[in-house]
């Protein structure tokens, strides 16, 4: 027997869980399908923390979405009664003309976001763990911090279910089809139909969205939790940070948020190895840990102890590193969200809202022209 819904959501990671919640909250009959367990660690929405920030160096066009996302982060924390995010302040460091610093300044000024500009000495005085190069500067904003990805996904799923969504786990999608009058989704267990389909496939996008016409590169990324030689207590009140050196290489990190044995998380930004979800090497090798410790020592010399934990995740990169969020160009009943290129998780609540809009009305009031897939077809 075929089960019928108003909308089916494929993939219940960050974006899919938020879409399922917003759709169910609006009263629609929702089916969510996930090939793994809830809030799993096989894709991109795990690792204990993800940076949230507003002084957005990638493009000032993201800022209106961020302002709405912050409202929804607060709503989610309240509705779930859980600390799904925390503000710690954010510090973006590097040469004055680098992407990280110059782009953050541009976004802050264009949107009148409160911020402080600090020289290297002021950075070290204010945040003693940091020792930037003498010619580097930093932008500090109070409205930055981190989200808890696993808690966020779990909260959206629990709230979606509370609003009546049917959520099925361990059920991999074999195919989907736009029938003209609806959509049909086939899994290894059943066939489902709906009026609309929302696809949030993460690193599985190349397979599930092969006809979208957008090239996506999947990359293996590594997260490291290092043990400071001075102990974690001295890192508990630091800001999140993104730092770019003179060669343009970026690292990022967090304060100590997981207790005395939890280490301090840091990672390279955009230093991945091409992979697929089936071929990713989930081992982290000694030479990779050494490389991370060597790089982070330049900025945080106390953060050079042993690695107490490591983990891998995947980025799904578009050619221009901007997202894809739109109605499918070839299928009026299909909405897609993919290619979040390593900087998407902070947008999870508002992307869920946007996907619900697109699925049920075909449009959204949010500014998403930047994310149209057509821009990438000829690249």
C-alpha positions in Angstrom: 0.0 0.0 0.0 1.3 3.4 -0.9 1.3 6.0 1.9 0.4 9.6 0.9 1.5 12.9 2.5 1.5 16.6 1.7 5.3 16.7 1.6 8.2 14.3 1.9 11.5 15.5 3.2 14.6 13.4 2.1 17.5 13.6 4.5 17.0 14.7 8.1 20.3 16.3 8.9 20.6 20.0 9.7 18.5 21.4 6.8 16.1 18.5 6.4 15.2 18.3 10.1 14.5 22.1 10.2 12.4 21.8 7.0 10.4 18.9 8.6 9.8 21.0 11.7 8.6 24.1 9.9 6.4 22.2 7.6 4.8 20.2 10.4 4.4 23.2 12.6 2.4 24.8 9.8 0.0 21.9 9.9 1.1 19.9 6.8 1.2 16.1 6.7 5.0 15.5 6.6 7.1 12.3 6.1 10.8 12.6 6.8 13.1 9.9 5.5 16.7 9.4 6.9 19.0 6.5 5.9 20.9 6.7 9.2 19.9 7.2 12.8 18.6 10.6 14.2 21.4 13.2 14.6 24.0 10.8 13.2 27.7 11.4 12.6 28.1 10.1 9.0 27.5 13.4 7.2 28.0 17.1 8.0 25.8 17.9 11.0 27.9 16.6 13.9 31.1 17.3 15.8 29.7 19.0 18.9 29.9 22.6 17.7 29.5 24.9 14.6 30.3 28.6 14.5 27.5 31.1 14.2 28.4 34.7 13.3 27.0 37.8 11.6 30.0 39.8 10.3 29.9 37.6 7.3 33.1 37.7 5.2 31.7 35.4 2.5 29.2 38.0 1.3 27.2 40.7 3.0 24.1 39.4 1.2 23.9 36.6 3.8 23.4 39.0 6.7 19.6 39.4 6.5 19.3 35.6 6.6 21.6 35.5 9.6 19.5 38.1 11.5 16.4 35.9 10.9 18.4 32.8 11.8 19.3 34.3 15.1 15.7 34.9 15.9 14.9 31.3 15.1 17.9 30.0 17.1 16.4 31.7 20.1 12.9 30.3 19.4 14.3 26.8 19.0 16.2 27.0 22.2 13.1 28.1 24.0 10.8 25.6 22.4 13.2 22.7 22.9 14.3 23.9 26.4 17.8 23.1 25.4 21.0 25.1 24.8 21.2 24.6 21.1 23.4 27.6 20.7 25.6 29.9 22.9 27.1 33.4 22.3 30.8 33.7 23.1 31.8 36.6 20.9 33.9 36.0 17.7 37.4 37.1 16.7 38.5 37.2 13.0 42.2 37.6 12.6 44.7 38.1 9.8 46.4 40.7 7.5 44.2 43.8 7.1 43.5 43.0 3.4 42.8 39.3 3.8 39.4 37.8 3.0 38.6 36.9 6.7 39.2 40.4 8.0 38.4 42.7 5.1 35.2 40.7 4.3 34.1 40.8 8.0 34.7 44.6 8.1 32.7 45.1 4.8 29.7 43.1 6.1 29.8 44.8 9.5 29.8 48.3 8.0 27.3 47.6 5.3 24.7 46.3 7.8 25.8 48.5 10.8 26.7 45.5 12.9 28.4 46.4 16.2 32.1 45.4 16.1 35.5 46.4 17.4 38.7 46.6 15.3 41.8 45.5 17.2 45.5 45.6 16.4 47.7 42.6 17.3 48.7 44.0 20.7 45.1 44.8 21.6 44.1 41.3 20.6 46.6 39.7 22.9 45.8 42.1 25.8 42.1 41.3 25.5 42.5 37.6 24.8 45.8 36.5 26.2 45.8 33.0 24.6 46.0 34.6 21.2 49.4 35.7 19.8 48.8 37.1 16.3 51.5 38.3 14.0 52.5 42.0 14.7 51.1 43.2 11.4 47.8 41.3 11.8 44.5 42.9 13.0 41.2 41.5 14.2 37.5 42.2 14.1 35.6 41.3 17.2 31.9 40.9 17.4 29.8 40.1 20.4 27.0 38.4 18.4 29.0 35.3 17.5 29.3 31.9 19.2 28.5 28.3 18.4 25.6 26.0 17.7 25.4 22.4 18.9 24.7 20.5 15.7 23.5 17.2 17.2 21.3 18.9 19.7 19.9 21.2 17.0 19.0 18.3 14.7 17.5 16.3 17.6 15.5 19.3 18.7 14.0 20.0 15.3 13.2 16.3 14.9 11.5 16.0 18.3 9.5 19.2 17.6 8.5 18.0 14.1 7.3 14.7 15.6 5.4 16.6 18.3 3.6 18.5 15.5 2.6 15.3 13.8 5.4 14.6 11.4 6.1 10.9 10.5 9.9 10.3 10.7 11.4 7.1 9.5 15.1 6.2 10.1 17.3 3.5 8.6 15.4 3.8 5.4 17.5 4.7 2.4 16.0 6.3 -0.7 16.4 4.3 -3.8 14.7 6.7 -6.2 12.3 9.6 -6.5 10.1 10.7 -9.4 8.0 13.7 -10.3 4.8 12.3 -11.7 3.4 15.6 -12.9 0.5 15.3 -10.4 2.7 14.6 -7.4 5.9 12.9 -6.4 6.8 9.3 -5.6 9.6 8.2 -3.4 10.8 4.6 -3.3 12.9 3.2 -0.5 14.1 -0.3 0.3 11.0 -0.7 2.5 8.1 1.1 0.8 6.8 3.5 -1.8 5.4 6.9 -0.7 3.6 9.7 -2.5 3.1 13.3 -1.8 2.2 16.6 -3.3 5.7 18.0 -2.8 9.2 16.8 -2.2 12.1 18.5 -0.3 15.5 17.1 -0.9 18.3 17.9 1.6 20.9 15.2 0.7 24.1 16.7 2.1 27.1 14.8 0.7 24.7 12.4 -1.1 23.6 15.2 -3.5 25.6 14.0 -6.5 23.5 10.8 -6.5 20.1 12.1 -5.5 20.3 15.3 -7.6 22.1 14.1 -10.6 19.7 15.9 -13.0 20.1 19.3 -11.2 23.0 20.2 -13.5 25.2 21.4 -10.6 28.7 20.0 -10.0 29.4 19.4 -6.3 32.7 18.4 -4.9 32.5 16.3 -1.7 35.5 16.8 0.6 36.7 15.0 3.7 37.4 17.4 6.5 38.9 16.8 10.0 38.0 18.3 13.4 40.6 18.2 16.2 40.2 18.5 20.0 43.6 19.4 21.4 44.6 19.4 25.1 46.1 22.8 26.1 49.4 22.6 28.0 47.9 25.1 30.5 44.6 23.1 30.9 41.2 23.8 29.5 40.1 26.2 32.2 42.1 29.1 30.6 40.3 28.5 27.3 36.7 28.5 28.7 36.0 32.2 28.1 37.7 32.7 24.8 35.7 33.7 21.7 35.2 31.5 18.6 37.8 32.5 16.0 38.7 32.4 12.4 42.3 33.2 11.6 44.0 33.6 8.2 47.7 33.7 7.8 49.8 35.6 5.2 49.4 32.7 2.7 45.6 32.8 2.9 45.2 29.6 4.9 42.4 29.7 7.4 41.9 27.9 10.7 39.0 28.2 13.1 38.2 27.1 16.6 36.2 27.4 19.8 36.5 28.0 23.5 36.8 24.9 25.8 33.1 23.9 26.0 33.3 20.2 26.9 34.9 20.2 30.3 38.4 19.4 31.6 38.8 16.2 29.5 37.1 17.5 26.4 40.0 19.5 24.9 39.7 22.6 22.7 38.3 22.1 19.2 40.1 23.6 16.2 40.3 22.8 12.5 41.5 23.9 9.1 38.9 25.7 7.0 38.7 24.6 3.3 41.6 22.2 3.5 39.8 19.0 2.4 40.5 15.9 0.4 38.0 14.9 -2.4 36.0 11.9 -1.5 32.5 10.4 -1.7 30.3 9.2 1.3 31.4 5.6 0.4 35.2 6.3 0.0 35.8 8.8 2.8 38.7 7.8 5.1 37.3 8.2 8.6 40.7 7.6 10.2 42.7 10.6 11.3 46.4 10.0 10.8 49.3 11.1 13.0 50.8 13.4 10.3 47.5 15.2 10.1 47.4 15.8 13.8 51.0 17.1 13.6 50.1 19.5 10.8 47.2 20.9 12.8 49.2 21.3 16.0 52.0 23.1 14.0 49.6 25.5 12.4 47.5 26.4 15.5 50.7 27.0 17.5 51.2 30.2 15.4 48.1 31.8 17.0 47.5 29.8 20.2 50.9 28.6 21.5 49.3 26.9 24.5 47.1 24.8 22.3 49.8 22.3 21.4 49.1 19.3 23.6 48.0 15.9 22.5 44.8 15.3 20.5 42.2 14.0 22.9 39.7 13.4 20.1 39.4 13.7 16.3 36.6 13.3 13.9 35.8 13.6 10.2 32.9 15.2 8.3 32.2 16.2 4.8 31.8 19.5 2.9 29.6 19.6 -0.2 31.2 22.4 -2.2 29.7 24.4 -5.1 32.1 26.1 -7.6 31.5 29.5 -6.0 31.0 28.2 -2.5 27.5 29.7 -2.2 24.5 27.5 -1.4 21.9 26.0 -3.7 18.4 26.6 -2.3 15.5 26.7 -4.9 12.7 24.9 -6.6 14.2 22.3 -8.9 14.5 24.0 -12.3 13.0 20.9 -14.0 10.5 19.8 -11.4 7.9 22.2 -10.0 7.0 19.9 -7.1 10.6 19.4 -5.9 12.6 21.8 -3.7 16.3 21.3 -3.2 18.9 22.4 -0.6 22.5 21.4 -1.1 26.1 22.7 -1.6 26.4 24.4 1.8 30.2 24.5 1.3 31.3 24.3 4.9 29.5 27.4 6.1 25.9 26.4 6.2 25.0 25.1 9.6 24.5 28.6 11.2 21.6 29.1 8.7 19.8 25.8 9.6 16.7 27.4 11.2 16.1 29.9 8.5 16.8 27.4 5.7 14.1 25.2 7.2 11.7 28.1 7.1 12.7 28.9 3.4 12.3 25.3 2.3 8.8 25.2 3.9 7.9 28.4 2.0 9.1 27.1 -1.3 7.5 23.6 -0.9 4.1 24.9 -0.1 3.8 28.2 -1.9 6.6 28.1 -4.5 8.2 31.4 -3.2 9.7 32.9 -0.1 10.1 36.4 1.2 13.7 35.7 2.1 16.4 36.9 -0.2 17.7 33.7 -1.9 18.5 34.9 -5.5 22.2 34.2 -4.7 21.4 30.5 -4.3 19.7 29.8 -7.6 21.2 26.6 -9.2 21.1 28.1 -12.7 24.1 30.3 -11.9 26.3 27.2 -11.7 25.1 25.2 -14.7 27.5 26.9 -17.1 30.5 27.0 -14.7 
